[in-house]
Amino acid sequence: MHKRTRRRARRTRLTRAEPRGAPSAEQLEMEREALLRRLGRLHAAARRKPGYRTARNLLNPAFRRANLAARAAILQAASFMIHILEMTPPSSV
């Protein structure tokens, strides 16, 4: 008869603060600064849009309150909003 052997599962602790492939806090901060620069380069017509305030709020208070995992999603949403604002024609009011 064949005897079954059980393998004991090793208990391992995660040595990293974030899961594999997740950006670090420094990388997220650098991306945030790049998005703030893009936001600052927008023309006056785009700055009058409500989306400008939304993007600015995403990059400042919302980003600061969020945990590390949520910050990547916040940056993605802000990037989308800035992209839409960049497509706004300068003459629109």
N, C-alpha and C positions, 0 to 999 in steps of 0.2 A: 504494500500500500504506500501511496505517496503522501508524505506528511506535508501539510500546508504550513508555510512559514509566513509569519506576519512581519511586515516591515514597520518599524517604528517611524512615525513621522517626526522629523526633527522640528523642534520649535526654534524658529529663527526670528530674530528681531530685525526690524528694518533699521539699517544704519543710515539711510538717507532721510532727509527731512521731507522730501517730496517723492512721489512715485516716478518711476523711470520715464524719461521723455518729457517730463513737466519742466517748464521754464523756471529758472531761479528768480528770486526776488529782485536781484540786480538786473537780470535780463528784462523783467517786466517793467522795472523803473526806467530803463533805457528806452524801451518802446513807448512808454508813457511820455517821456520827454520829447521824443520824435513826433508824436501825435500833437503835443502842445505846440511845437514849432510849426507844424502844418496848419493848425488852427490859427496861429498868429499871422500866417501869411495870407489868410482869406481876405477878399476885398470887402468894402464897406457894405455892399448890398447883402452879402452872405452873413455878415455879422448882425444884421437886423432880423434875421430869420430866427424863429423859435428853436430850430435845430442847433443853432450855435450855442445857445444857453444849455441845451440838453447835453451836447458834447462836452462843454466846459464842466458841467456838473458831474458827468461820468468820469472825467479825467482828474477831478479834484476830490470833492467830498465822498463820492461813491467809491472811488478807487481806494481812498484811505480807510474807509470803514470795512471794506471787503476783506475776506481772508485770502490767502495766497491762491487757492484753487479758483475762486470767483474772479480774481483780478484779470485773468486771461480772457474771460468772457466779457468783462467790462471793457477791456481794451479793444476787443473785436467789435463790440457795439459802437464804441466811439469812433473807430476807424471807418465803419460803414457810414455813420452820420457825417463825418468829415468828407468822405468821398462824395456823398450826395451834395453837400454844400459846395464842394469844389466844382461841381457840374452846373451850379447856379450861374446864369449869365450875369455879368457885372451891372447891366442896366436895369435889371428887375428890382422892384421895390417891395 
